[in-house]
């Protein structure tokens, strides 16, 4: 399925353009059994955990849930001091394995995305952190959606004709780039080639930058020629 930007907006996509807004959430006291049932019912791999004001306090992922099949909680020691020592040395996965409510297995604190953030910044953060999804919240921390790797993939899934049309719209949106109207734009499997003659090298760099930000573009081959250099070589 091909994702589209919201009507009336061109250029670099924001988180709000691709995030999922119909999200399920849990409270810290929601039983893990209910979390599992809801994740299976909705076909999702994570649930945000919120407080009474819908502010995000953590996130429960499928990994947090299934870890109980790989680890067993340590037995309680007869001695309180020994029990406390053992608990302090459990790894976090064993602790999650024994959790019975969302607050005991969630990851917290969790990084949040803003709906107004550039998508590229959030994707870079997800890759750096090694996470597949992030809750999306307003400035006050209230949950408004979630963004996942699959949401980004849907945005990148565009056919070549649609990509070329989007590039044309993005270039036309920059009124000062008159030279962009004359260039040839071709696209094969997301790889874009730019050809033609333009006035300056800075124009070529600006055009390439605009094209790279168009959703669906996987690479750019810039074969634009600088008009002044063409004239110079011809004399």
N, CA, C and O of each residue as an XYZ file, in Angstrom:
940
protein
N       0.842     -1.176      0.000
C       0.000      0.000      0.000
C       0.880      1.229      0.000
O       1.889      1.271      0.703
N       0.510      2.230     -0.779
C       1.312      3.437     -0.914
C       0.814      4.499      0.048
O      -0.381      4.792      0.095
N       1.736      5.078      0.820
C       1.361      6.138      1.743
C       1.434      7.473      1.029
O       2.213      7.638      0.091
N       0.627      8.424      1.469
C       0.633      9.749      0.857
C       0.764     10.802      1.933
O       0.377     10.589      3.083
N       1.320     11.951      1.544
C       1.419     13.057      2.479
C       0.049     13.692      2.635
O      -0.811     13.567      1.763
N      -0.145     14.380      3.764
C      -1.438     15.007      3.955
C      -1.633     16.094      2.907
O      -0.654     16.711      2.487
N      -2.864     16.350      2.472
C      -3.125     17.302      1.400
C      -2.576     18.689      1.711
O      -2.663     19.175      2.838
N      -2.011     19.306      0.687
C      -1.560     20.683      0.814
C      -0.158     20.856      1.346
O       0.308     21.987      1.483
N       0.549     19.742      1.657
C       1.905     19.889      2.180
C       2.885     19.148      1.312
O       2.704     17.975      0.984
N       3.953     19.880      0.939
C       5.002     19.292      0.121
C       6.314     19.343      0.890
O       6.389     19.919      1.975
N       7.334     18.741      0.323
C       8.652     18.804      0.932
C       8.890     17.700      1.927
O       8.273     16.637      1.859
N       9.803     17.963      2.866
C      10.223     16.927      3.806
C       9.064     16.497      4.695
O       8.423     17.347      5.314
N       8.778     15.191      4.775
C       7.652     14.719      5.583
C       7.922     14.844      7.077
O       9.062     14.777      7.535
N       6.839     15.029      7.817
C       6.882     15.081      9.266
C       6.354     13.771      9.837
O       5.762     12.962      9.124
N       6.575     13.576     11.125
C       6.078     12.371     11.790
C       4.562     12.257     11.630
O       4.036     11.162     11.433
N       3.868     13.384     11.713
C       2.407     13.373     11.621
C       1.906     12.881     10.270
O       0.754     12.464     10.159
N       2.754     12.922      9.238
C       2.354     12.464      7.909
C       2.217     10.948      7.843
O       1.457     10.433      7.023
N       2.932     10.235      8.684
C       2.979      8.776      8.548
C       2.596      8.016      9.801
O       2.396      6.802      9.745
N       2.489      8.697     10.931
C       2.231      7.987     12.185
C       0.842      7.350     12.187
O      -0.059      7.790     11.473
N       0.689      6.313     12.997
C      -0.603      5.677     13.212
C      -1.290      6.377     14.378
O      -0.734      6.459     15.473
N      -2.495      6.881     14.146
C      -3.195      7.635     15.190
C      -4.220      6.790     15.949
O      -4.608      7.132     17.066
N      -4.652      5.698     15.343
C      -5.597      4.804     16.004
C      -4.807      3.799     16.836
O      -4.582      2.665     16.412
N      -4.392      4.227     18.020
C      -3.471      3.420     18.824
C      -4.165      2.852     20.059
O      -5.103      3.437     20.600
N      -3.674      1.703     20.479
C      -4.142      1.098     21.729
C      -3.116      1.396     22.809
O      -1.922      1.507     22.530
N      -3.575      1.523     24.015
C      -2.665      1.827     25.119
C      -3.090      1.049     26.355
O      -4.191      0.503     26.419
N      -2.202      1.011     27.328
C      -2.457      0.320     28.595
C      -2.131      1.260     29.738
O      -1.470      2.281     29.549
N      -2.598      0.910     30.921
C      -2.229      1.616     32.148
C      -1.176      0.783     32.873
O      -0.977     -0.388     32.548
N      -0.521      1.366     33.826
C       0.525      0.625     34.543
C      -0.040     -0.581     35.284
O       0.675     -1.555     35.521
N      -1.330     -0.522     35.654
C      -1.925     -1.638     36.393
C      -2.708     -2.595     35.495
O      -3.407     -3.478     35.992
N      -2.598     -2.427     34.178
C      -3.266     -3.351     33.263
C      -2.594     -4.713     33.338
O      -1.376     -4.792     33.182
N      -3.342     -5.790     33.571
C      -2.731     -7.122     33.639
C      -2.032     -7.491     32.333
O      -2.507     -7.165     31.246
N      -0.917     -8.163     32.456
C      -0.162     -8.576     31.272
C      -1.029     -9.434     30.349
O      -0.912     -9.343     29.127
N      -1.893    -10.260     30.927
C      -2.781    -11.097     30.110
C      -3.657    -10.238     29.197
O      -3.898    -10.597     28.045
N      -4.133     -9.098     29.718
C      -4.964     -8.200     28.909
C      -4.127     -7.503     27.836
O      -4.598     -7.273     26.722
N      -2.885     -7.172     28.181
C      -1.976     -6.560     27.196
C      -1.750     -7.522     26.035
O      -1.824     -7.129     24.870
N      -1.474     -8.782     26.359
C      -1.245     -9.788     25.319
C      -2.477     -9.933     24.430
O      -2.365     -9.949     23.204
N      -3.646    -10.036     25.046
C      -4.882    -10.218     24.287
C      -5.135     -9.048     23.348
O      -5.562     -9.246     22.210
N      -4.876     -7.830     23.816
C      -5.120     -6.640     22.991
C      -4.114     -6.541     21.850
O      -4.475     -6.162     20.736
N      -2.867     -6.875     22.117
C      -1.846     -6.836     21.063
C      -2.166     -7.848     19.970
O      -2.004     -7.561     18.784
N      -2.623     -9.040     20.374
C      -2.986    -10.063     19.393
C      -4.223     -9.634     18.613
O      -4.281     -9.796     17.394
N      -5.206     -9.089     19.313
C      -6.457     -8.683     18.667
C      -6.233     -7.587     17.636
O      -6.828     -7.602     16.558
N      -5.373     -6.642     17.976
C      -5.136     -5.498     17.090
C      -3.994     -5.739     16.104
O      -3.796     -4.942     15.187
N      -3.243     -6.825     16.281
C      -2.140     -7.112     15.386
C      -1.011     -6.108     15.486
O      -0.426     -5.728     14.472
N      -0.696     -5.669     16.707
C       0.366     -4.686     16.916
C       1.506     -5.311     17.703
O       1.328     -6.318     18.389
N       2.678     -4.699     17.595
C       3.855     -5.220     18.275
C       4.245     -4.437     19.503
O       5.266     -4.721     20.128
N       3.428     -3.436     19.860
C       3.748     -2.631     21.037
C       2.521     -1.871     21.498
O       1.611     -1.600     20.715
N       2.505     -1.532     22.768
C       1.458     -0.695     23.345
C       2.105      0.358     24.238
O       2.955      0.040     25.070
N       1.703      1.599     24.062
C       2.162      2.646     24.962
C       1.456      2.495     26.298
O       0.298      2.084     26.363
N       2.164      2.830     27.350
C       1.594      2.803     28.695
C       1.401      4.250     29.141
O       2.341      5.045     29.111
N       0.178      4.589     29.554
C      -0.144      5.977     29.902
C      -0.699      6.060     31.312
O      -1.140      5.066     31.890
N      -0.666      7.292     31.856
C      -1.275      7.511     33.172
C      -2.702      8.029     32.995
O      -3.239      7.992     31.888
N      -3.310      8.504     34.056
C      -4.704      8.947     34.000
C      -4.899     10.161     33.098
O      -6.010     10.407     32.627
N      -3.839     10.918     32.855
C      -3.923     12.089     31.984
C      -3.511     11.781     30.538
O      -3.331     12.693     29.732
N      -3.366     10.490     30.219
C      -2.964     10.034     28.876
C      -1.534     10.440     28.551
O      -1.156     10.494     27.381
N      -0.735     10.726     29.576
C       0.673     11.029     29.347
C       1.461      9.727     29.324
O       1.224      8.832     30.135
N       2.400      9.631     28.386
C       3.151      8.392     28.197
C       4.153      8.204     29.332
O       4.937      9.102     29.642
N       4.114      7.024     29.946
C       5.055      6.713     31.023
C       5.950      5.536     30.661
O       6.893      5.233     31.392
N       5.671      4.863     29.539
C       6.484      3.730     29.119
C       5.904      3.079     27.881
O       4.932      3.565     27.302
N       6.508      1.981     27.487
C       6.026      1.229     26.331
C       6.259     -0.257     26.575
O       7.303     -0.653     27.092
N       5.283     -1.070     26.201
C       5.408     -2.532     26.273
C       5.496     -3.059     24.856
O       4.609     -2.801     24.043
N       6.561     -3.797     24.546
C       6.735     -4.365     23.222
C       6.519     -5.874     23.263
O       6.448     -6.481     24.332
N       6.418     -6.459     22.085
C       6.257     -7.911     22.025
C       7.430     -8.621     22.685
O       7.258     -9.697     23.257
N       8.617     -8.034     22.613
C       9.788     -8.632     23.276
C       9.607     -8.650     24.792
O       9.957     -9.630     25.450
N       9.058     -7.561     25.347
C       8.815     -7.499     26.786
C       7.853     -8.592     27.236
O       7.944     -9.094     28.357
N       6.927     -8.955     26.341
C       5.908     -9.945     26.690
C       6.435    -11.369     26.573
O       6.242    -12.184     27.476
N       7.104    -11.670     25.452
C       7.502    -13.057     25.213
C       8.740    -13.463     25.997
O       9.110    -14.637     26.005
N       9.391    -12.496     26.664
C      10.611    -12.819     27.400
C      10.354    -13.859     28.484
O      11.263    -14.593     28.872
N       9.103    -13.924     28.979
C       8.800    -14.897     30.048
C       8.958    -16.329     29.570
O       9.058    -17.242     30.391
N       8.982    -16.551     28.237
C       9.208    -17.889     27.708
C      10.695    -18.226     27.640
O      11.065    -19.387     27.461
N      11.537    -17.220     27.782
C      12.974    -17.470     27.711
C      13.669    -17.402     29.054
O      14.785    -17.898     29.211
N      13.002    -16.779     30.034
C      13.598    -16.625     31.360
C      12.588    -17.021     32.430
O      11.379    -16.933     32.214
N      13.076    -17.446     33.555
C      12.210    -17.727     34.693
C      12.592    -16.788     35.835
O      13.778    -16.567     36.081
N      11.606    -16.236     36.531
C      11.945    -15.401     37.689
C      12.637    -16.228     38.759
O      12.296    -17.392     38.970
N      13.606    -15.628     39.430
C      14.330    -16.350     40.482
C      13.422    -16.588     41.686
O      12.587    -15.739     42.001
N      13.567    -17.709     42.355
C      12.720    -17.989     43.525
C      13.040    -17.024     44.665
O      14.164    -16.537     44.786
N      12.031    -16.756     45.499
C      12.230    -15.876     46.643
C      13.068    -16.586     47.707
O      12.795    -17.733     48.061
N      14.083    -15.896     48.210
C      14.972    -16.464     49.215
C      14.319    -16.407     50.606
O      13.505    -15.528     50.887
N      14.686    -17.344     51.449
C      14.141    -17.361     52.809
C      14.645    -16.183     53.624
O      13.942    -15.667     54.494
N      15.862    -15.765     53.335
C      16.445    -14.641     54.053
C      16.138    -13.344     53.304
O      16.451    -13.248     52.117
N      15.530    -12.329     53.963
C      15.236    -11.049     53.310
C      16.482    -10.384     52.731
O      16.435     -9.802     51.647
N      17.614    -10.477     53.470
C      18.842     -9.854     52.987
C      19.342    -10.549     51.723
O      19.758     -9.896     50.766
N      19.297    -11.883     51.734
C      19.736    -12.644     50.568
C      18.795    -12.401     49.391
O      19.230    -12.299     48.244
N      17.504    -12.312     49.691
C      16.519    -12.063     48.638
C      16.768    -10.704     47.990
O      16.717    -10.573     46.767
N      17.038     -9.691     48.821
C      17.304     -8.351     48.297
C      18.569     -8.355     47.441
O      18.616     -7.714     46.392
N      19.608     -9.090     47.899
C      20.854     -9.168     47.134
C      20.610     -9.801     45.768
O      21.100     -9.306     44.752
N      19.850    -10.898     45.746
C      19.589    -11.594     44.486
C      18.768    -10.724     43.544
O      19.009    -10.696     42.337
N      17.796    -10.015     44.111
C      16.963     -9.156     43.284
C      17.787     -8.035     42.651
O      17.572     -7.674     41.494
N      18.720     -7.496     43.407
C      19.528     -6.391     42.899
C      20.463     -6.846     41.790
O      20.972     -6.014     41.038
N      20.699     -8.150     41.670
C      21.608     -8.659     40.655
C      20.882     -9.392     39.521
O      21.527     -9.959     38.639
N      19.558     -9.384     39.540
C      18.831     -9.947     38.404
C      19.039     -9.067     37.186
O      19.135     -7.845     37.297
N      19.107     -9.700     36.022
C      19.126     -8.844     34.845
C      17.697     -8.417     34.534
O      16.741     -9.013     35.030
N      17.561     -7.403     33.727
C      16.245     -6.790     33.502
C      15.277     -7.752     32.828
O      14.065     -7.627     33.000
N      15.794     -8.715     32.062
C      14.886     -9.640     31.390
C      14.247    -10.604     32.391
O      13.081    -10.969     32.238
N      14.989    -11.015     33.401
C      14.402    -11.879     34.418
C      13.341    -11.122     35.218
O      12.336    -11.701     35.629
N      13.567     -9.841     35.434
C      12.585     -9.032     36.152
C      11.292     -8.930     35.338
O      10.195     -9.071     35.877
N      11.441     -8.680     34.021
C      10.275     -8.586     33.155
C       9.526     -9.914     33.112
O       8.297     -9.939     33.045
N      10.273    -11.021     33.149
C       9.656    -12.342     33.052
C       8.699    -12.603     34.195
O       7.763    -13.388     34.043
N       8.908    -11.965     35.340
C       8.042    -12.187     36.489
C       6.946    -11.159     36.635
O       6.140    -11.248     37.561
N       6.892    -10.171     35.733
C       5.905     -9.105     35.848
C       4.496     -9.567     35.521
O       4.299    -10.384     34.621
N       3.521     -9.050     36.244
C       2.119     -9.437     36.032
C       1.253     -8.286     35.536
O       0.128     -8.503     35.086
N       1.777     -7.052     35.615
C       1.046     -5.894     35.093
C       1.974     -5.102     34.177
O       3.194     -5.263     34.219
N       1.383     -4.249     33.354
C       2.153     -3.517     32.339
C       3.291     -2.704     32.943
O       4.374     -2.621     32.365
N       3.042     -2.101     34.115
C       4.070     -1.272     34.737
C       5.309     -2.032     35.143
O       6.378     -1.443     35.301
N       5.176     -3.359     35.317
C       6.307     -4.178     35.735
C       7.125     -4.713     34.560
O       8.250     -5.175     34.751
N       6.581     -4.657     33.367
C       7.335     -5.181     32.212
C       7.655     -4.104     31.187
O       8.408     -4.362     30.248
N       7.106     -2.907     31.339
C       7.316     -1.861     30.342
C       8.742     -1.342     30.365
O       9.452     -1.478     31.361
N       9.148     -0.748     29.263
C      10.429     -0.050     29.183
C      10.162      1.414     29.523
O       9.319      2.063     28.904
N      10.893      1.923     30.518
C      10.676      3.291     30.962
C      11.960      3.827     31.598
O      12.621      3.102     32.342
N      12.327      5.085     31.318
C      11.633      6.008     30.421
C      11.814      5.594     28.960
O      12.746      4.865     28.621
N      10.935      6.058     28.127
C      11.020      5.750     26.702
C      11.143      7.036     25.903
O      10.579      8.065     26.275
N      11.872      6.972     24.822
C      12.010      8.135     23.955
C      10.682      8.397     23.251
O       9.992      7.459     22.849
N      10.330      9.652     23.104
C       9.087     10.037     22.450
C       9.379     10.818     21.180
O      10.386     11.520     21.081
N       8.491     10.688     20.222
C       8.572     11.495     19.001
C       7.495     12.564     19.067
O       6.443     12.360     19.674
N       7.756     13.695     18.447
C       6.758     14.763     18.338
C       6.109     14.682     16.966
O       6.796     14.396     15.985
N       4.803     14.926     16.868
C       4.160     14.884     15.552
C       4.713     15.919     14.587
O       4.549     15.783     13.375
N       5.373     16.963     15.112
C       5.887     18.034     14.263
C       7.368     17.866     13.903
O       7.938     18.708     13.209
N       7.984     16.785     14.373
C       9.397     16.543     14.056
C       9.568     16.094     12.615
O       8.711     15.393     12.079
N      10.688     16.499     11.969
C      10.993     15.929     10.646
C      11.146     14.415     10.755
O      11.780     13.914     11.685
N      10.580     13.709      9.827
C      10.611     12.242      9.865
C      12.041     11.723      9.880
O      12.343     10.743     10.562
N      12.916     12.376      9.133
C      14.303     11.880      9.050
C      14.979     11.865     10.423
O      15.754     10.957     10.722
N      14.686     12.873     11.260
C      15.307     12.941     12.586
C      14.838     11.786     13.466
O      15.630     11.187     14.193
N      13.551     11.481     13.393
C      13.003     10.413     14.219
C      13.496      9.052     13.731
O      13.818      8.183     14.542
N      13.558      8.864     12.421
C      14.068      7.602     11.880
C      15.527      7.407     12.294
O      15.927      6.304     12.668
N      16.316      8.473     12.228
C      17.722      8.377     12.652
C      17.809      7.981     14.122
O      18.677      7.193     14.500
N      16.919      8.519     14.952
C      16.920      8.175     16.374
C      16.523      6.720     16.582
O      17.113      6.030     17.413
N      15.538      6.253     15.842
C      15.113      4.857     15.956
C      16.240      3.898     15.581
O      16.463      2.887     16.247
N      16.946      4.235     14.497
C      18.053      3.379     14.050
C      19.181      3.380     15.082
O      19.727      2.328     15.413
N      19.525      4.567     15.587
C      20.599      4.682     16.571
C      20.272      3.935     17.860
O      21.136      3.287     18.451
N      19.011      4.032     18.290
C      18.581      3.381     19.528
C      18.305      1.891     19.343
O      18.229      1.142     20.317
N      18.154      1.463     18.080
C      17.850      0.066     17.820
C      16.430     -0.312     18.191
O      16.184     -1.432     18.641
N      15.475      0.622     18.005
C      14.071      0.342     18.315
C      13.253      0.363     17.033
O      13.625      1.013     16.055
N      12.134     -0.354     17.049
C      11.294     -0.469     15.858
C      10.124      0.504     15.856
O       9.456      0.671     14.835
N       9.873      1.139     16.980
C       8.731      2.041     17.056
C       8.912      3.020     18.214
O       9.637      2.740     19.169
N       8.245      4.168     18.117
C       8.278      5.161     19.185
C       6.872      5.723     19.387
O       6.164      5.971     18.412
N       6.459      5.929     20.639
C       5.198      6.633     20.872
C       5.330      8.075     20.387
O       6.409      8.664     20.454
N       4.234      8.631     19.904
C       4.209     10.029     19.466
C       3.348     10.804     20.454
O       2.201     10.438     20.713
N       3.908     11.871     21.000
C       3.200     12.629     22.032
C       3.305     14.119     21.780
O       4.242     14.592     21.136
N       2.322     14.858     22.301
C       2.356     16.304     22.241
C       3.393     16.822     23.224
O       4.023     16.049     23.946
N       3.564     18.148     23.243
C       4.566     18.749     24.121
C       4.288     18.450     25.585
O       5.215     18.400     26.394
N       3.007     18.247     25.938
C       2.673     17.962     27.339
C       2.765     16.485     27.673
O       2.428     16.084     28.787
N       3.222     15.657     26.716
C       3.405     14.235     26.960
C       2.189     13.379     26.681
O       2.246     12.165     26.874
N       1.092     13.966     26.235
C      -0.117     13.194     25.951
C       0.028     12.408     24.648
O       0.479     12.935     23.631
N      -0.357     11.160     24.705
C      -0.228     10.252     23.567
C      -1.156     10.672     22.421
O      -2.345     10.914     22.627
N      -0.581     10.754     21.191
C      -1.399     11.064     20.010
C      -1.216     10.034     18.901
O      -1.953     10.050     17.914
N      -0.236      9.136     19.054
C      -0.019      8.141     18.005
C       1.222      7.316     18.275
O       1.809      7.367     19.356
N       1.602      6.564     17.276
C       2.829      5.771     17.350
C       3.413      5.696     15.946
O       2.673      5.643     14.964
N       4.723      5.692     15.851
C       5.387      5.568     14.556
C       6.266      4.325     14.584
O       7.021      4.102     15.531
N       6.157      3.529     13.542
C       6.919      2.282     13.472
C       7.704      2.224     12.176
O       7.500      3.025     11.264
N       8.598      1.265     12.118
C       9.356      1.066     10.886
C       8.429      0.752      9.722
O       8.695      1.146      8.587
N       7.342      0.044     10.005
C       6.403     -0.296      8.938
C       5.733      0.949      8.365
O       5.464      1.011      7.165
N       5.459      1.947      9.219
C       4.880      3.201      8.733
C       5.824      3.881      7.748
O       5.396      4.416      6.725
N       7.115      3.851      8.072
C       8.107      4.469      7.188
C       8.211      3.689      5.880
O       8.334      4.285      4.810
N       8.163      2.369      5.960
C       8.216      1.543      4.755
C       7.054      1.857      3.820
O       7.226      1.915      2.603
N       5.861      2.060      4.401
C       4.705      2.374      3.566
C       4.903      3.683      2.820
O       4.477      3.825      1.674
N       5.556      4.646      3.479
C       5.804      5.929      2.827
C       6.779      5.772      1.676
O       6.673      6.472      0.669
N       7.736      4.851      1.819
C       8.745      4.647      0.778
C       8.224      3.814     -0.386
O       8.835      3.770     -1.454
N       7.082      3.150     -0.169
C       6.547      2.264     -1.202
C       5.715      3.059     -2.204
O       4.493      3.145     -2.077
N       6.393      3.646     -3.213
C       5.708      4.435     -4.246
C       6.237      3.991     -5.610
O       7.407      3.635     -5.750
N       5.357      4.017     -6.609
C       5.828      3.628     -7.932
C       6.576      4.790     -8.567
O       6.466      5.932     -8.120
N       7.343      4.486     -9.622
C       8.237      5.483    -10.222
C       7.481      6.684    -10.772
O       7.952      7.815    -10.654
N       6.325      6.456    -11.365
C       5.536      7.566    -11.919
C       5.098      8.516    -10.819
O       5.146      9.735    -10.984
N       4.672      7.958     -9.701
C       4.245      8.780     -8.564
C       5.418      9.562     -7.992
O       5.256     10.713     -7.588
N       6.594      8.950     -7.954
C       7.773      9.642     -7.432
C       8.148     10.820     -8.312
O       8.424     11.909     -7.807
N       8.161     10.614     -9.628
C       8.504     11.708    -10.554
C       7.504     12.849    -10.405
O       7.900     14.015    -10.381
N       6.218     12.533    -10.304
C       5.205     13.573    -10.138
C       5.420     14.338     -8.834
O       5.268     15.559     -8.798
N       5.774     13.625     -7.765
C       6.025     14.269     -6.477
C       7.258     15.159     -6.540
O       7.294     16.222     -5.919
N       8.270     14.726     -7.290
C       9.473     15.549     -7.459
C       9.130     16.843     -8.192
O       9.583     17.921     -7.807
N       8.334     16.731     -9.243
C       7.930     17.909     -9.995
C       7.177     18.901     -9.107
O       7.402     20.109     -9.179
N       6.284     18.377     -8.271
C       5.530     19.243     -7.369
C       6.454     19.911     -6.350
O       6.319     21.100     -6.061
N       7.396     19.128     -5.809
C       8.314     19.676     -4.816
C       9.195     20.767     -5.410
O       9.461     21.775     -4.755
N       9.652     20.571     -6.650
C      10.494     21.580     -7.302
C       9.673     22.813     -7.674
O      10.163     23.937     -7.566
N       8.436     22.614     -8.109
C       7.581     23.745     -8.468
C       7.226     24.573     -7.247
O       6.955     25.770     -7.350
N       7.231     23.921     -6.082
C       6.899     24.616     -4.836
C       7.972     25.617     -4.454
O       7.722     26.529     -3.666
N       9.167     25.452     -5.007
C      10.272     26.392     -4.758
C      10.300     27.394     -5.907
O      10.978     27.184     -6.913
N       9.566     28.467     -5.748
C       9.398     29.426     -6.834
C      10.681     30.009     -7.392
O      10.739     30.357     -8.571
N      11.731     30.125     -6.549
C      12.970     30.733     -7.017
C      13.797     29.845     -7.912
O      14.757     30.309     -8.528
N      13.442     28.571     -7.997
C      14.228     27.638     -8.802
C      13.623     27.507    -10.202
O      13.093     26.455    -10.559
N      13.705     28.568    -10.980
C      13.154     28.534    -12.336
C      13.849     27.487    -13.188
O      13.224     26.862    -14.045
N      15.147     27.294    -12.953
C      15.917     26.346    -13.765
C      15.409     24.919    -13.604
O      15.608     24.084    -14.486
N      14.755     24.638    -12.482
C      14.300     23.277    -12.215
C      13.223     22.828    -13.199
O      13.023     21.630    -13.400
N      12.529     23.791    -13.814
C      11.457     23.436    -14.742
C      11.994     22.775    -16.001
O      11.273     22.033    -16.668
N      13.242     23.036    -16.329
C      13.808     22.566    -17.593
C      14.554     21.244    -17.462
O      14.957     20.664    -18.470
N      14.741     20.765    -16.253
C      15.564     19.560    -16.108
C      14.738     18.308    -16.393
O      13.513     18.303    -16.268
N      15.440     17.261    -16.776
C      14.806     15.967    -17.037
C      14.912     15.100    -15.777
O      15.990     14.942    -15.205
N      13.789     14.553    -15.365
C      13.747     13.704    -14.177
C      13.260     12.319    -14.572
O      12.155     12.171    -15.095
N      14.077     11.309    -14.324
C      13.659      9.929    -14.565
C      13.841      9.134    -13.277
O      14.652      9.486    -12.420
N      13.072      8.058    -13.159
C      13.132      7.252    -11.938
C      12.953      5.786    -12.282
O      12.031      5.416    -13.009
N      13.844      4.950    -11.756
C      13.758      3.507    -11.948
C      13.922      2.828    -10.597
O      14.996      2.863     -9.996
N      12.856      2.216    -10.132
C      12.868      1.520     -8.841
C      13.361      2.426     -7.713
O      14.133      1.997     -6.856
N      12.911      3.672     -7.722
C      13.263      4.599     -6.658
C      14.571      5.334     -6.856
O      14.876      6.259     -6.103
N      15.360      4.938     -7.866
C      16.631      5.609     -8.156
C      16.381      6.716     -9.180
O      15.972      6.438    -10.308
N      16.621      7.950     -8.796
C      16.306      9.116     -9.628
C      17.560      9.631    -10.325
O      18.636      9.701     -9.731
N      17.398      9.990    -11.595
C      18.477     10.614    -12.355
C      18.024     12.000    -12.797
O      16.926     12.169    -13.327
N      18.878     12.980    -12.572
C      18.596     14.359    -12.959
C      19.531     14.757    -14.088
O      20.749     14.620    -13.968
N      18.962     15.254    -15.192
C      19.776     15.693    -16.344
C      19.293     17.055    -16.815
O      18.127     17.414    -16.655
N      20.225     17.803    -17.400
C      19.877     19.109    -17.946
C      20.929     20.134    -17.609
O      21.930     19.829    -16.962
N      20.695     21.351    -18.051
C      21.634     22.449    -17.842
C      20.991     23.478    -16.911
O      19.846     23.882    -17.112
N      21.744     23.895    -15.891
C      21.239     24.881    -14.937
C      22.295     25.962    -14.723
O      23.468     25.745    -15.028
N      21.895     27.126    -14.203
C      22.818     28.266    -14.120
C      24.024     28.080    -13.208
O      25.143     28.399    -13.609
N      23.829     27.577    -12.004
C      24.919     27.550    -11.022
C      25.029     26.210    -10.312
O      24.099     25.404    -10.306
N      26.200     25.997     -9.713
C      26.427     24.774     -8.942
C      25.545     24.740     -7.696
O      25.105     23.669     -7.277
N      25.283     25.913     -7.098
C      24.429     25.953     -5.902
C      23.006     25.537     -6.243
O      22.322     24.925     -5.423
N      22.547     25.874     -7.477
C      21.225     25.426     -7.921
C      21.187     23.904     -7.994
O      20.211     23.277     -7.583
N      22.263     23.316     -8.523
C      22.333     21.859     -8.652
C      22.267     21.197     -7.282
O      21.581     20.190     -7.108
N      22.979     21.760     -6.314
C      22.981     21.202     -4.964
C      21.613     21.338     -4.312
O      21.155     20.424     -3.625
N      20.958     22.477     -4.526
C      19.641     22.698     -3.922
C      18.597     21.759     -4.524
O      17.759     21.203     -3.814
N      18.664     21.595     -5.837
C      17.721     20.696     -6.507
C      17.906     19.269     -6.005
O      16.925     18.587     -5.710
N      19.138     18.815     -5.907
C      19.398     17.454     -5.429
C      18.886     17.281     -4.004
O      18.312     16.243     -3.673
N      19.088     18.286     -3.162
C      18.634     18.210     -1.781
C      17.116     18.081     -1.714
O      16.591     17.293     -0.927
N      16.411     18.853     -2.539
C      14.945     18.787     -2.570
C      14.487     17.409     -3.018
O      13.564     16.836     -2.439
N      15.131     16.880     -4.048
C      14.743     15.586     -4.601
C      14.971     14.472     -3.584
O      14.140     13.573     -3.457
N      16.073     14.520     -2.868
C      16.365     13.471     -1.876
C      15.318     13.425     -0.767
O      15.094     12.370     -0.173
N      14.673     14.561     -0.481
C      13.683     14.606      0.593
C      12.305     14.114      0.160
O      11.413     13.974      0.997
N      12.115     13.849     -1.134
C      10.812     13.386     -1.612
C      10.615     11.929     -1.185
O      11.463     11.085     -1.474
N       9.526     11.630     -0.511
C       9.274     10.241     -0.074
C       9.267      9.271     -1.251
O       8.650      9.531     -2.284
N       9.965      8.148     -1.077
C      10.049      7.139     -2.129
C      11.364      7.171     -2.879
O      11.742      6.184     -3.511
N      12.069      8.300     -2.818
C      13.363      8.410     -3.494
C      14.407      7.646     -2.684
O      14.642      7.941     -1.512
N      15.027      6.662     -3.330
C      16.019      5.833     -2.650
C      17.453      6.241     -2.971
O      18.382      5.870     -2.254
N      17.630      6.996     -4.034
C      18.957      7.449     -4.423
C      18.846      8.471     -5.538
O      17.855      8.501     -6.267
N      19.871      9.312     -5.668
C      19.856     10.365     -6.694
C      21.181     10.371     -7.445
O      22.250     10.446     -6.839
N      21.098     10.292     -8.774
C      22.272     10.481     -9.628
C      22.157     11.865    -10.246
O      21.296     12.111    -11.090
N      23.024     12.758     -9.819
C      22.966     14.150    -10.270
C      23.871     14.332    -11.484
O      25.090     14.425    -11.344
N      23.274     14.384    -12.674
C      24.014     14.595    -13.914
C      23.739     15.981    -14.495
O      23.886     16.202    -15.697
N      23.343     16.903    -13.632
C      23.069     18.272    -14.070
C      24.369     18.964    -14.469
O      25.398     18.814    -13.811
N      24.302     19.710    -15.540
C      25.465     20.450    -16.023
C      25.294     21.930    -15.711
O      24.190     22.473    -15.760
N      26.418     22.568    -15.389
C      26.393     23.999    -15.097
C      26.518     24.766    -16.417
O      27.469     24.556    -17.170
N      25.561     25.650    -16.697
C      25.499     26.323    -17.995
C      26.765     27.112    -18.278
O      27.238     27.111    -19.415
N      27.324     27.776    -17.295
C      28.525     28.571    -17.509
C      29.685     27.690    -17.938
O      30.493     28.105    -18.769
N      29.789     26.494    -17.396
C      30.877     25.579    -17.756
C      30.680     25.052    -19.180
O      31.637     24.857    -19.929
N      29.396     24.824    -19.532
C      29.099     24.348    -20.882
C      29.511     25.391    -21.912
O      30.125     25.063    -22.927
N      29.161     26.686    -21.639
C      29.535     27.751    -22.563
C      31.038     27.920    -22.655
O      31.588     28.173    -23.727
N      31.705     27.773    -21.489
C      33.165     27.944    -21.454
C      33.860     26.882    -22.295
O      34.812     27.192    -23.011
N      33.403     25.636    -22.221
C      34.049     24.571    -22.956
C      33.753     24.665    -24.446
O      34.494     24.119    -25.264
N      32.675     25.354    -24.801
C      32.290     25.455    -26.200
C      33.077     26.549    -26.914
O      33.131     26.547    -28.144
N      33.687     27.478    -26.188
C      34.417     28.594    -26.816
C      35.893     28.195    -27.044
O      36.675     28.993    -27.562
